[in-house]
Amino acid sequence: MAYFSSFDVSKIGASTLTLSTSGESNIVLNIATMLSPESLGATPYNSVFNHVVSREWGGLGPFGNFTQPVYYASYSFLFSVQSYLRALATTATWTNPNSITLSLNTTTWHLTFAYSNSFTAINFGNTETRRLFGFSGNFSGSSASVTGSELPKYIIVPELDGASSATPVLEEGSISSIAHSGGGRSYSLSRSTTSRSREWVQQYETKVKTFRPFAAAAPNEFTYQHLFEHCRAGYPFGVYGGFGENVYEAYVFRSGAESFRANPATPGNADQFHVPFKAYALARL
């Protein structure tokens, strides 16, 4: 199971990613200026990504001045970086540029760069970029596959492999209104669609994984408190494998339930915490 927060690459302080291979020019991608490839859709707010899903997640959040709502869409960071790198490698005349891939292991949640002709170096422009990919440092050598040793930022892997007290995805109330006339005739007005939501609790989480002030630099730099603070403005977040199936589900916090309210797992327990969620279901992916 894992949680995935959306993030805006233009706002997180990311820098460059530089890849090298033998006998060819280096390729350099500026992460901060990335926009979603057209193959994933188009919105005016297409610098918002998530680490996994290769399709759009929808959300609603505030504009820059926090006065008017706008539509947030979240796209696959891995797919988008891969698309950019393949285009740059094609321009630099690398052999087999379309063999460049990025993947995420759903057991370790570590990210892997792969290339059929081998990388000789992978360099991250700053610490934020390195953490975004889950690497403890730059790579130098020769390898067709290079895997990070840390959890990529904006991903949380819970202590328990599943959510507790989870409801099904249910419709919200106030879908229709029915009235009866004095003569016994009924009148009704109903919406054709309504929002759907789910509630659950992520139980027995550690202090360093739950609270921002106690976060370790790695691998638990991004905590549940970070997730709530980051996504309460409308960024969608995803859950993988938490409700009995190994599928991705996209959510956005319900109004009134976007506050971070972790509770001690047992009275007086200062080391383990339960984190409740109430969220609108956006998509099953």
C-alpha positions in Angstrom: 0.0 0.0 0.0 1.1 3.6 -0.7 -0.1 7.1 -0.7 0.8 9.5 -3.5 0.5 13.3 -3.2 0.3 15.5 -6.3 2.9 18.3 -6.5 3.5 21.3 -8.7 7.0 21.1 -10.2 7.1 24.9 -10.8 6.7 25.5 -7.1 8.7 22.9 -5.2 12.3 24.2 -5.9 13.3 21.4 -8.2 16.3 21.8 -10.5 17.8 19.8 -13.4 18.2 16.1 -14.2 21.3 15.3 -16.3 21.8 11.9 -17.9 25.0 10.7 -19.6 25.9 7.8 -21.9 29.2 6.8 -23.5 30.1 8.6 -26.7 27.2 11.0 -26.7 26.3 14.5 -25.5 24.6 14.8 -22.1 20.9 15.4 -22.0 19.6 17.9 -19.4 15.9 18.2 -18.3 14.8 21.2 -16.2 12.2 19.6 -13.9 10.9 23.0 -12.8 9.7 23.9 -16.3 8.1 20.6 -17.2 4.5 20.6 -18.5 2.4 17.5 -19.1 2.8 16.0 -22.6 -0.2 16.5 -24.8 -0.7 12.7 -24.9 -1.9 12.9 -21.3 -4.5 15.6 -22.0 -4.4 19.4 -21.7 -5.4 21.9 -19.0 -4.2 25.4 -18.2 -2.7 24.0 -15.0 -0.6 21.2 -16.3 2.6 21.4 -14.2 0.9 19.3 -11.4 2.1 15.7 -11.3 1.9 12.5 -9.3 4.5 9.8 -9.2 2.5 7.0 -10.8 -0.7 7.3 -12.8 -0.5 7.7 -16.5 -3.8 9.6 -16.8 -5.5 12.7 -15.4 -6.7 13.1 -11.8 -9.2 15.9 -11.3 -9.3 18.2 -8.2 -10.5 21.6 -7.2 -8.3 24.2 -5.5 -7.6 27.9 -5.1 -6.0 30.1 -7.6 -2.7 31.8 -6.8 -4.4 34.5 -4.8 -6.6 32.0 -3.0 -9.8 33.8 -4.1 -11.2 31.8 -6.9 -11.5 28.1 -7.5 -9.7 26.5 -10.4 -9.5 22.9 -11.7 -6.3 21.0 -10.8 -5.2 18.0 -12.9 -2.5 15.7 -11.9 -0.4 13.7 -14.4 2.1 10.9 -14.3 5.5 12.3 -13.3 7.3 9.2 -14.4 5.6 9.0 -17.8 6.2 12.7 -18.4 9.9 12.7 -17.4 10.4 9.6 -19.6 8.7 11.4 -22.6 11.0 14.5 -22.1 14.1 12.3 -21.8 13.3 10.3 -24.9 12.8 13.5 -26.9 16.1 15.0 -25.6 18.0 11.8 -26.3 16.6 11.7 -29.9 17.8 15.3 -30.4 21.2 14.3 -29.0 21.3 11.3 -31.4 21.5 8.7 -28.6 21.1 5.1 -29.8 17.7 3.6 -29.1 16.3 6.7 -27.3 12.9 5.1 -26.8 14.5 2.4 -24.6 14.8 5.0 -21.8 12.3 4.1 -19.1 11.3 5.1 -15.6 9.5 2.7 -13.4 8.4 2.4 -9.7 8.6 -1.0 -7.9 5.3 -1.6 -6.1 7.0 -3.6 -3.3 9.9 -1.3 -2.4 8.5 1.8 -4.0 12.0 2.7 -5.3 12.4 4.4 -8.7 14.5 2.9 -11.5 16.1 4.6 -14.6 16.8 2.1 -17.4 18.4 2.4 -20.8 19.5 -0.3 -23.2 22.9 1.2 -24.0 23.7 2.0 -20.3 24.0 5.2 -18.4 27.4 6.4 -17.3 26.1 9.2 -15.0 22.9 10.5 -13.5 23.2 13.9 -11.8 20.6 15.7 -9.8 20.8 19.5 -9.8 19.9 20.0 -6.2 18.7 18.1 -3.1 15.0 18.6 -3.9 15.4 17.0 -7.3 17.4 14.1 -5.8 14.7 13.5 -3.2 12.0 13.7 -5.8 13.5 10.7 -7.5 14.4 8.9 -4.3 18.2 8.9 -4.7 20.8 9.4 -1.9 23.3 10.8 -4.3 24.4 11.1 -8.0 25.3 8.0 -10.0 28.6 7.4 -11.8 29.7 4.2 -13.5 28.1 2.1 -16.3 24.8 0.4 -15.9 21.7 -0.3 -18.0 19.5 0.0 -14.8 20.0 2.4 -11.9 17.7 2.2 -8.9 17.3 4.7 -6.0 17.8 3.6 -2.5 15.2 5.9 -0.8 11.5 6.5 -1.0 10.7 9.3 -3.6 9.4 12.4 -2.0 5.5 12.8 -2.0 5.1 9.0 -1.4 4.1 7.5 1.9 4.3 3.8 2.6 2.1 3.0 5.7 3.2 0.7 8.5 0.1 -1.5 7.9 -0.5 -2.8 4.4 -4.1 -1.7 4.3 -6.7 0.8 5.5 -8.9 0.2 8.6 -12.6 0.9 9.1 -12.9 1.7 5.4 -16.4 2.4 4.0 -17.3 1.5 0.4 -17.3 4.4 -2.0 -20.8 5.8 -1.3 -22.9 8.6 -2.8 -23.3 11.8 -0.9 -26.7 12.9 0.4 -29.2 15.5 -0.8 -29.4 13.9 -4.3 -33.2 14.5 -4.7 -36.1 16.5 -3.2 -39.6 15.0 -3.1 -42.8 16.9 -2.2 -46.4 15.8 -2.0 -49.4 18.0 -2.9 -52.6 18.2 -0.9 -54.2 16.0 -3.5 -51.7 13.2 -3.0 -49.6 13.9 -6.2 -45.8 13.6 -5.8 -43.3 16.0 -7.3 -39.5 15.4 -7.3 -36.3 17.0 -8.4 -33.1 14.9 -8.7 -29.6 15.4 -9.8 -28.3 13.0 -12.5 -24.8 12.8 -10.8 -23.5 13.3 -7.3 -20.2 13.2 -5.6 -19.0 9.9 -4.1 -16.8 9.6 -1.0 -15.0 7.1 1.3 -13.9 7.2 4.9 -11.0 5.2 6.4 -8.3 5.2 9.1 -4.6 4.5 8.6 -3.7 2.9 11.9 -0.5 2.5 14.0 1.7 4.9 12.2 5.0 5.9 13.7 5.7 9.4 15.0 8.3 10.2 12.4 6.0 9.1 9.6 3.0 11.0 11.0 4.1 14.4 12.2 6.1 16.9 10.2 8.3 18.2 13.1 9.6 14.6 13.7 10.2 13.7 10.1 13.5 12.1 9.3 15.4 13.5 6.3 15.0 10.1 4.6 13.1 7.9 4.0 10.1 9.5 5.9 10.7 13.1 4.9 7.1 13.4 3.5 4.7 12.7 6.4 0.9 12.4 6.8 0.9 15.9 8.1 2.7 17.0 5.0 0.1 15.2 2.9 -2.8 17.0 4.5 -1.1 20.4 4.4 -0.1 19.9 0.8 -3.4 18.6 -0.6 -6.0 20.5 1.5 -5.9 23.3 -1.1 -7.3 20.9 -3.7 -4.4 18.8 -5.0 -5.6 15.2 -5.6 -3.8 12.3 -3.9 -3.8 8.7 -4.7 -3.9 5.4 -2.8 -2.6 2.1 -4.0 -3.7 -1.2 -2.6 -5.4 0.1 0.5 -8.9 -1.3 0.1 -8.4 -5.0 -0.7 -7.3 -4.6 -4.4 -4.0 -3.7 -6.0 -5.4 -0.8 -7.9 -4.8 3.0 -7.8 -7.6 5.2 -6.5 -7.6 9.0 -6.7 -9.1 11.2 -4.0 -9.4 14.8 -2.9 -10.2 15.8 0.7 -13.8 16.5 1.5 -14.8 20.0 2.6 -14.5 20.1 6.4 -12.3 17.0 6.6 -9.1 18.5 5.3 -7.6 19.2 8.8 -4.9 16.9 10.0 -6.2 15.1 13.1 -3.9 12.2 14.1 -4.8 10.5 17.3 -2.8 8.3 19.7 -3.4 4.6 18.8 -4.0 3.9 22.5 -4.4 6.2 25.4 -1.1 7.7 26.4 0.7 6.2 23.4 3.2 8.7 22.1 4.8 6.5 19.5 1.9 5.2 17.4 -1.0 7.1 15.8 -4.2 6.6 13.8 -4.8 9.0 10.9 -8.4 9.4 9.8 -9.3 10.3 6.2 -12.6 11.5 4.6 -12.3 12.1 0.9 -14.2 12.4 -2.4 -13.5 9.6 -4.8 -12.3 10.9 -8.1 -11.3 7.9 -10.1 -10.4 4.2 -9.9 -7.4 3.7 -12.1 
